[in-house]
Amino acid sequence: HINHMQQFTNTERNLLELAKIVSNGGVVVYPTDTVYGLGCDPYNEHAVEKIFQIKIRENKPLPLLCNSLDYAQEVAYFDQISIKLADKFWPGPLTIILPIKDNVLKSLTCNSDFIGVRVPDNKVTLSLLLACGGYLVGTSANISGNESHYVASSVISELENFDAILIDDPITRNMESTVVQVKDNDIEIIRSGSIDKQLILSVL
């Protein structure tokens, strides 16, 4: 298939170009501290819908990457344990599921009252997030159910209909983020990933 997407290398000017595409409602692929991510402006429902279509994904919420804990606190309500988790593991591969503050973001969560948020440990991703106003949808750049990608070329061969890709293949490969949710003062592991369960529970 012919993919009319733009390919960018990691330069400051290119990050700004990518951010411009995002602010115009585009969908972009970008590196994170785990796997390649597929993102857009989380407040643009049309762009969010496009991500669901690209991933061929139904009714599985999309996580949100944030530039910092401060940004995360603007969109979600943190309890004391979740704050401790964020302090210890962010920036890093931990996604925390929290009550949503802003109902506009419910297009990401398939109308759930909870949203998964994370601050990634990758300078390029953090710069891009800042250029995009602090937030980007942060789902893995693959078709739902398929393996995640660590190299740009394999994203390009699998996915179509996204607008641009920022190519910066990681040197080390981390597993996907661990996903947790605090319930009744206990930490529930929703998905095992990069961060060991015992390390997470030690926060308690």
Helices and strands as residue ranges (DSSP letters): E 6-9, H 12-23, E 28-30, E 37-39, H 45-55, E 64-66, H 69-75, H 80-89, E 94-99, G 103-105, H 106-109, E 114-118, H 123-131, E 135-137, E 139-140, H 152-158, E 164-167, E 178-183, E 186-191, H 197-201
